[in-house]
Amino acid sequence: MIPDASPDLVARTAAMVEAQFTGEGSGHDWAHIRRVWLAARALARAEGADLLVTELAALLHDIADWKFHGGDEEAGPRAARAWLLAQGAEEVLIARVEAIIREVSFKGAGVATPVATLEGACVQDADRLDAIGAIGVARAFAYGGHKGRPLHDPQQPPVQHGTFAEYKSNGGPTINHFYEKLLHLRERLHTAAARRVAEERHRFMEQFLAQFLNEWEGSDLLPGH
């Protein structure tokens, strides 16, 4: 018997995602998803967004990320739909969650990523907040290590990708990722609360990059430094 799409749908979804993503090593693990879920829920409450839609989209936003599915942008929406159908969710709810999952990803420095709903804004903001600051730094290097990318290569400059296809095919060093994506996120947030939090996290990344590049060149070892 298919269960009702009642309020405990969020709890069932959280339990499923936790079981599937605990221990994942690329920075897209349950801890990341849980932070996005809690942040999106807080933003939704502050903004007056629909909590059920927001929470489900946040929990399912990485259920089948294109980065791990051969660049297939529909893998996530399909997986979310299959789960929600199995839980007895109504079509209107499923469609709203699918739409948010399609919108959530960054697609390149030169590519706009608008959202159609307040719920989408809350989820996208929450996901982007988790990509900056100290956690964002850690996740960037976790993902770079997972993909076998070098930390830094001064001979390979960052690229401001003009299309999603270019961005998806990128395989540059992890430090480039800060200039290609992470330093752009502060200016692309929608909600006031997310923008406030982003200020300190953005400054931390700038400080980290300055220190990293200093140490990379050994400048802190030079006389008079």
N, C-alpha and C positions, 0 to 999 in steps of 0.2 A: 504493500500500500504506500502511495506517495504521501509524504508528510505535508501538513499545511505550511504555507509560506507565512508563518506567524513570526512574532518578534524574536523567537529563539533561532530564526534563520541566521541571524548575525553570529550567535554563539556557535552554531553548527559549522558555519563557514570558517570562523576563526579556528576551530578545532581541526578542521580539514587542512587548512593552510599551514597551521603550526606543525602538524604531523608530516606534511610534505616538504617543508622548507627548513626545519630545524637541522642545523649542521651544514647547510649549504655554504660553500666557501668563497663565493665571488663577491660578497657584499650585498647580495640580493636574498638574504636569508630571512628566517622568521623574525629575528630581532629588528631588521629593517622594516619589514612589513608591519610589524606591531607598532613601531614608532610612527609610521605613516598613518596607520589606522587611528591611533590616539590623537595625533596632531590634526588630522582631517576632521575627526569628531569634534575637537575643541573649536576649530575654525568654523565648522558648520553651526555649532551652538551660538557662537558669537555673531555669525552672519545671518542666522535664521534660515539656514538651508535644511532640506529634507534629510534627516539623520539616517534613515534606513538606506536610501540610495547612496549617500555619502559613505557610510560605513562598509557597505557591500563592495562598492567600487574600490575603496581603499584596500580592503582585504584581498581583492582579486586582481589588483592592478598589475601584479607580477606573476600571475598564475601560469602564463606561458609567454614570457617576454620574447620579443622578436630576436633579441641578441643571442638567445640560446635555441632558436628554432629556425636557423637558416635565413634570417631576415624576414620571415613571414609575419607581416603586420597584423594579420587576422588570427594568428594562433591564440592570442590572449582573449579576444572577444569570443572566439569559438569555445575555448575551454570554460570561460565564465558562463556562457549560455548553457553548455552541457550540464554544469554543476547546478545552476539555478533551476533548470528544467527538471532535473532529478529531484530537486527539493520542493517542487510544486509551485514555484514562483510564477506570478502572472506575467504575461508577455510585455505589458507596459513597463514593469519593473526591470525585466531582463534587458529590454531595449535601452533603457536609460543607463544601466550599468555598462553595457557594451559600448555605448557612445562615449562615456567618460574614459574607459580603458583605451579607446582609439585616440583620444586627445592628449593623454597624460604625458607621452614621451617628448623629450627634447629632440628636435629634428635637424639641428645645425644652426650655427650662429647667424646665418643669413636667412633662416626660415622662420616665419611667424608660426606660433603655436597657440592660436586663440582657443577659448573654451566657449561652449554654447550655453552653459548653465552655471548657476551659483555652486551647485554641488561639484561640478567639474572643476571650478576654480579652487574649491577647498581641497580636493584630492590632488590636483596638480601642484598647488602651493605646498602641501604637506610633503609630497614626494621630492620636490625641489629643495625644501629646507633640509631634508635628510641627505642631500648631495653636497651640502656646503658646511663650513665650520670644521671642527675636529673630526666628527664622524665622517663628514664628506671626504676629508683628506684620507682617513683610514680606508674608506670604501673604495676610493679611487685606486689606491695601491693594491688593495685586495683583488680588484677586478683586473688590473694590469698584470699582476702575478698570475692570476687564473688564466689569462690569455697569453702568457709568456712574453709580455712586452717589456722592453728595457725601461729603467727608471727615467732616463733622460738622454737625449742625443742632441747636442748643440748644432749639429749639422743638419738636423731635420726640424725645420721651423713649424710652428703650429699653422693650421689651415682653417680659415673661416668658411666653412662649408656652405655652399649656396643652395644645395638641394639635400633632401633626406637620403637619396641614393648615395651621394658622396659621403655623407656623414656615416651611413651604415657600413660603408666599405673601408672606413678609416682604420688604420692599424698602427698609429703612431705611438711614441713613448708616452708614459703616463703623465709626465709633466705637461705635455702638450694639451692634455685633456682639460687642465685648468684654464688654459687660454682659449680653447675651442668651445668649452661648455660652462664650466663651473663659475667662472668669473662673470658670466653673462646672466646668471640666474637671478641675482638680486633685483635687476631691473625688469624682470619678467614675471614678477609676482603680482597677484590680483588683490589680495586681502590686506587690510591695514595691519592686522596682527602679524601676519607672515612677514610683511615688509619690516616691521620693527625688529623681529627676531633676526632677520637676515643681515641687518647692519653689522652686528657684532661678529656673526659668523663669517661674513665677507672680509672684514678686517683681519680676522684670524688667518684666513687663507692667504691674504696679501703678505702678512708677516711670515707665514710659513714659507712661502715661495722666496721671499727675500733671503731668509736664513738658509734655505736649501741651496740656492744658487751661490750664496757666499761660501758655503761648505764645499760645494761641487768644485769650485775653482781653488779652494784652499785659501781663500782671502783672509779668513780668520786666523791663519797661521803666519801671515806675513808681518814683518816688523812694522810697528807703528799702527797696526790695525786696532 
